Amino acid sequence: MENKLKEILNYLISSILAGLCISIGCIVNLMVGGGPLGAILFTFGLITVVHYKYALYTGTAGFVSSLKDIGILFWLVLLGNCLGCYITSEVITYAIPDITEKANSIVIARSQVNMWQAFIRAIFCGFLMTTAVKFARENRWLPLLFAVPVFILAGFYHSIADAFYICTAEFDIITDAVRINWGMTILGNFVGCNLYRLKFLES
């Protein structure tokens, strides 16, 4: 029982820190006004996650191999990531109040697509994230440096980044459409993260 509690605590702490790292990427993206510069600087968040081997939803979803792994992914990793985003959001909105308005524009944009558009955009992001992490685990970091700017500039959706934007935006603009699309983003990321597992029949 003690070992199990320690394992749960370790996963939770690791996932909270991963949420913090992605939040930092979101913060710099917002503060520089997005665009290519924001997309490039956002990469620091994912590099930090991979370097320290923190548990990030989109860095873990593509490597699950059992029902236990899936349970950990959704009940510990995703929860911890969101908690890390929430804590970071609370701190940064106190330190930099103007950031709320910047987050509003992203969240409003999320509400203006339908759930299937959000799902498809998230699939592409998930595929990029797993590809980047797989290369980084082999000490090949170049794909990671490209993957983050690609998903941001292409308009693909990352569930944990969106969790930070939603936490940071004004509560009044968090509509049902935003909530539904975020849920579809979570699912889409999971599908995209596991696309590499598909194999064609060999002759």
C-alpha positions in Angstrom: 0.0 0.0 0.0 2.8 2.4 0.9 4.6 1.7 -2.4 1.3 2.3 -4.3 0.7 5.6 -2.6 4.3 6.7 -3.4 3.8 5.7 -7.0 0.6 7.8 -7.2 2.2 10.7 -5.5 5.2 10.6 -7.9 3.0 10.5 -10.9 0.9 13.4 -9.6 3.9 15.6 -8.8 5.5 14.8 -12.2 2.3 15.6 -14.0 1.8 18.9 -12.1 5.3 19.9 -13.1 4.6 19.0 -16.7 1.5 21.3 -16.6 3.7 24.0 -15.2 6.2 23.6 -18.0 3.6 23.7 -20.8 2.0 26.7 -19.0 5.3 28.6 -19.3 5.3 27.9 -23.0 1.8 29.3 -23.2 2.7 32.3 -21.2 5.6 33.3 -23.5 3.4 32.6 -26.5 0.8 35.0 -25.2 3.2 37.7 -24.1 5.0 38.0 -27.5 1.6 38.0 -29.3 1.9 34.5 -30.8 3.1 34.1 -34.4 6.3 32.4 -35.4 8.3 33.8 -32.4 5.7 32.6 -29.9 5.5 29.2 -31.5 9.3 28.8 -31.4 9.6 30.0 -27.8 6.8 27.7 -26.7 9.1 24.8 -27.5 11.0 25.4 -24.3 8.1 24.0 -22.3 8.1 20.6 -24.1 11.9 20.4 -24.1 11.9 20.8 -20.3 9.2 18.2 -20.0 11.1 15.7 -22.0 14.5 16.5 -20.4 13.2 15.9 -16.9 10.9 13.1 -17.9 7.8 14.7 -16.5 4.5 13.0 -17.1 2.7 15.0 -19.8 -0.6 13.8 -21.3 0.5 14.2 -24.9 4.0 12.8 -24.1 2.5 9.7 -22.4 -0.6 8.9 -24.4 1.3 7.3 -27.3 3.2 4.9 -25.0 0.4 3.3 -23.0 0.4 -0.5 -23.2 -2.2 -1.7 -20.7 -5.5 -0.7 -19.0 -3.5 0.3 -16.0 -1.5 2.7 -18.2 -4.7 4.2 -19.6 -6.0 4.6 -16.0 -2.9 6.4 -14.9 -3.0 8.6 -18.1 -6.5 9.8 -17.5 -6.8 9.9 -13.7 -3.3 11.0 -12.7 -1.4 12.4 -15.7 -4.2 14.4 -17.2 -5.5 15.5 -13.8 -2.1 16.6 -12.6 -1.4 18.4 -15.9 -4.6 20.4 -15.5 -3.8 21.1 -11.8 -0.4 22.4 -12.8 -2.0 24.6 -15.4 -4.5 25.9 -12.9 -1.9 26.7 -10.3 0.3 28.5 -12.8 -2.7 30.4 -14.1 -3.7 31.6 -10.7 -0.1 32.8 -10.0 0.5 34.4 -13.3 -2.8 36.3 -13.6 -1.9 37.9 -10.2 1.6 38.8 -11.4 0.6 39.8 -15.0 -3.1 40.7 -15.0 -3.1 41.7 -18.7 -2.5 38.1 -19.7 -6.2 37.3 -19.1 -7.2 39.4 -22.0 -4.6 37.7 -24.2 -5.9 34.3 -23.3 -9.5 35.4 -24.0 -8.8 35.7 -27.7 -7.5 32.1 -28.0 -10.4 30.7 -26.0 -13.0 32.6 -28.1 -11.4 31.2 -31.2 -11.7 27.7 -29.7 -15.5 28.2 -29.4 -15.9 29.1 -33.0 -15.1 25.7 -34.4 -17.3 22.6 -34.2 -16.5 19.6 -32.1 -15.3 17.5 -35.0 -13.0 20.2 -36.3 -11.5 20.4 -32.8 -11.1 16.6 -32.8 -9.3 16.5 -36.2 -7.0 19.4 -35.3 -6.1 17.6 -32.1 -5.3 14.3 -33.9 -2.7 16.1 -36.0 -1.2 17.7 -32.8 -1.1 14.3 -31.0 0.7 12.7 -33.9 3.4 15.4 -33.9 3.8 15.2 -30.1 4.4 11.5 -30.0 6.8 11.7 -33.0 8.8 14.5 -31.3 9.0 12.6 -28.0 10.0 9.3 -29.6 12.9 11.1 -31.4 13.9 13.0 -28.2 14.1 9.8 -26.2 16.7 8.7 -28.7 18.6 11.9 -28.2 17.5 13.3 -31.5 16.0 16.7 -30.6 15.5 18.4 -33.9 12.0 17.0 -34.6 10.9 18.3 -31.2 12.2 21.8 -32.1 10.1 21.7 -35.3 7.0 19.9 -34.0 5.8 22.5 -31.5 6.0 25.5 -33.9 4.4 23.3 -36.6 1.3 22.4 -34.5 0.9 26.0 -33.3 1.3 27.7 -36.6 -0.9 25.1 -38.4 -3.7 25.7 -35.9 -3.7 22.3 -34.3 -5.0 21.9 -30.7 -3.0 20.7 -27.7 -5.2 19.7 -24.8 -2.8 20.8 -22.0 -2.0 24.1 -23.6 -5.7 24.7 -24.0 -6.2 23.8 -20.3 -3.9 26.7 -19.4 -5.7 29.1 -21.8 -9.1 28.2 -20.4 -7.9 28.6 -16.8 -6.4 32.0 -17.6 -9.3 33.4 -19.7 -12.3 35.2 -18.1 -14.9 32.7 -16.7 -17.7 34.4 -18.7 -16.3 33.3 -22.1 -16.0 29.6 -21.1 -19.0 28.4 -22.9 -20.4 24.9 -23.4 -18.8 24.9 -26.9 -15.4 25.6 -25.3 -15.9 22.7 -22.8 -17.1 20.3 -25.5 -14.2 21.2 -27.8 -11.7 20.8 -25.1 -13.0 17.3 -24.3 -12.8 16.5 -28.0 -9.2 17.8 -28.0 -8.3 15.4 -25.2 -9.7 12.5 -27.2 -8.2 13.7 -30.5 -4.8 14.1 -28.9 -5.0 10.5 -27.7 -5.9 9.2 -31.1 -3.2 11.2 -32.8 -0.6 10.1 -30.3 -1.3 6.5 -31.2 -1.5 6.8 -35.0 2.1 5.5 -35.3 0.9 2.1 -34.1 -1.1 1.5 -37.3 0.7 -1.0 -39.5 0.0 -1.9 -43.1 0.0 -5.6 -44.0 3.3 -6.6 -45.4 3.4 -8.8 -48.5 
